[in-house]
Every structure is written in structure tokens, then in C-alpha cells.
Amino acid sequence: MSQMPQQAAVPKCPSCEEPLDSGDRFCGACGYDLSVVPARPEDSPTPAVNGAVPAPDGVDWPTARDSDGHGHPAPVHAAAELPGTDSGGSPLLPPPPPSPPSPPAAPVIPAPGVRFDRPGEPEEYPLQAPDPRQSPEPAATAAPAPPAAPAAAEKVCVACRAGRVDDDGYCENCGHAQPRERDHMEQESGPVAAVSDRGLRHHRNEDAFSVGRTALPDGAPASVAIVCDGVSSATRPDDASLAASRAAGESLLGALPRGTHPQQAMHDAILAASRAVNALADEPATAREQAPHQNAPACTLVGAVVTAGLLVVGWVGDSRVYWVPADRTTPPARLTEDDSWAAQMVAAGLMSEAEAYADERAHAITGWLGADAYELEPHTASFKPDRPGVVVVCTDGLWNYAESAEEMAEAMPLDAAVRPLHGARVLVGHALDGGGHDNVTVALLPFPAPPQGAGSA
């Protein structure tokens, strides 16, 4: 037999205030049911201190931690073992070793033409909407009951799961920004694959990519990849990266079948991308974020073209290209040099790499695409690898967690040449596991074994 819950002693009837005896279940005067009287709490709630309620004893709450995700980068690995030429047609030679750093007479300040690719503190990382991939639960509060669920045709907030999403992509109930289509993108085109992810700290993905495959006039295949990183301190960086990647990709895929040399085609593609980004500055009607104090839309660009026996790279900014041979016993290499403050300091012999990259100005870029760029200097280089491998085209959201060529090779799966999409996913996951402090974009282009010479077995 079940027992009724034991009630606390009630001195008077709550209805008529008639005195009660211990153990009474009903009031003898008015018949009031005493079982509905709630029990008196055993103690008082713990008052909040500085707005926070102390955790119960024995509960080990995690503490908030933060990290910039950037360590001291390893030395740059030049592509000395890959024969190639630069934009002017001169042979690529290994750079001379930097001279010992000498202390400057005055603090080094950024020269004109240096631009920070992210907003300054403290707004660098604004409050973020919960990542829908983590299935966050709404926090328990004393707020009024949530509104009724919206109609089936309306979008429901991924955070509170109750509010309607307005036309601007924000929840009308809790105010959280909703996931955008560009938060995570994947694409394959023949042997080329690319993956882009918003990361874990940014509220939107300002990277973009373009991949494709075409044929040269002689029928030989050519693979193309363009990766762009929007400058976060500029207006509409997501629009800039998207416009640049599309324009450059279309330019390459149109020029290569006509017989344009891949290195010239890459140079022309960067110019086409620059024009596309410049045009965004003339569209105030479509610029929702446009404000007089903001800079023109801007982004960086890096790209690669792979043909039979030839690898061409091009870039403006600090996104990079790495070469990872299929035979991991041979050394990998980095094929680009950053347009950044840190790279300038090292090249001028004013600082060592460790000192330059430890400086807070290290990631200030000195080259970008945009209407306010001081001077556009597209960099291109061509290489003729003598062995098969994989070309890695990526933004700093990845190489911040695999800076050296050896680190990038170690992070990439051994089967990336035959499973490029899987390899790109693994590299993006490597950045997310490391902290995901930036948008992450990577494209992989397998480089085939060089053609065998006539008469070979």
C-alpha cells in the first residue's frame, strides 16, 4: 500500500484559521484538505554573490579558458628542392639566411600599406551564437514561458528551439544569429576537393573557395583551386572573398582551354579577382553593413593550377600553398611567402622569425585585394615537381595550427592523394581541434606522377 506524503505541522487551518492538532488531515471546523498545503522548506536558498550562485559541494564546474591558438611558428621552409620560376621568369633560389637581428633604435611601427585582417580588441570575438553542431540546450532562466511554436513553414531557432527567425537571420525570441549556408561548405571537382568551415569563434564564415577542372588545348587535364580569406576589419569581407574566388576561378577555367600559359592565366585571374572586389565598393545599396567609417571590402587570395608536370601558384596576402610529396620520406615545402608585417621584418633582417611572429602585429597584412589597396602586386611562381604529391591551398585558419611544412604534412592523411575530400575534412578538423579561432578553408589538388619519357619501360 502506498503512503501519503508526510506533511509539515500546520498550527492553523489555512482556510478558517481554526487551531489544528498534530496529524490532522482535514480541518475539523471547515473540512479543508490539509494534504494540499505545501511543506515548509528546510532552509533558505543560498543568496547569489556578485550575481553568481555558488555551486553545490562536490560539483566540479569547468573554468573558462581562452587561447589565441597561435604558437611561435617554425622556420619557413622554402621550396628549394622544386625547380621553378617566379613572376619575372627568374629561377627560384633559396632565400639567403637572415642576418642576426639587431635591436632597432626605436619601436618598430607598421608602415603605410599595412592592414590588420581582423577587428581590434575587445570586439575581435563578439558573442557567438551556439554552434548548432553541438546541439546546445537553452539555459534555464526565470524568464516567462516561451512563445508558442511557430508555424511549420517558418524557421525555428537552433538555440532556443522556440523563436521564429526573422528575415535578417536572428531569433525573435532569444536574439541568436542562425547558421548560414556558408558556415560549412564542401565541394569536389574531379580530383580536386575543398572544405570551408566557420570555425568555433567567429559568428560567420568570411572565407570562400572555387575549385574546378578543365582541359588544355592538347586535351591534357588541368585542375584549379582558389581560396580567399575576407579581411575582417573591412566592410562585407564575406562578399569580398566570394566575389574574388568566383572571378578568379572563372578566369582560370576560361583562359586555360584557350592555350594561355598557366602562370599568365594565374596572374590574369588575380587581376580579375581584384576588379570584382573593387566593384563592391561601388554598391552602397546592397551593403547592409556600409558605414562611412568602415574600409572598402577586402580579402586575400591564393590559388594553384595543376597540369601534367607543372604546378603554378599565385597569391596576394597571407594565405598559403604547401607541397606534400606522396613519399613522406622526402621533405615537404611551403611554396608562398606571406604579405605580412612579420614577413617584412624578417626579410629586412630587423627581427628573427620567433621575435616577429611573437609580436602582436605579426598577422597584419601588407597585401590584399580591395579598392583601398595601395598597390596590387600579384605573386606567381611555377614548379616542376619530379614526383607525385598533394598541393595544399589554405587560409591562415589552418596554417596557424600547422605552420611548418612538416607540421602540415603530419596533419594530412597518407591517402589524401586518392581521397582529397577526406583529406580536406581531416585538415579542417585538425584546426577545429586546435581551437578553431578563425575561419578554416583548405583545398587539396593531387599532383600526378610526371609523365614517363619516350622509351621508358
Summary of the structure (lengths in Angstrom):
residues: 457
radius of gyration: 30.3
end to end distance: 91.7
largest distance: 115.8
contacts: 1400
relative contact order: 0.14
helix: 20%
strand: 22%
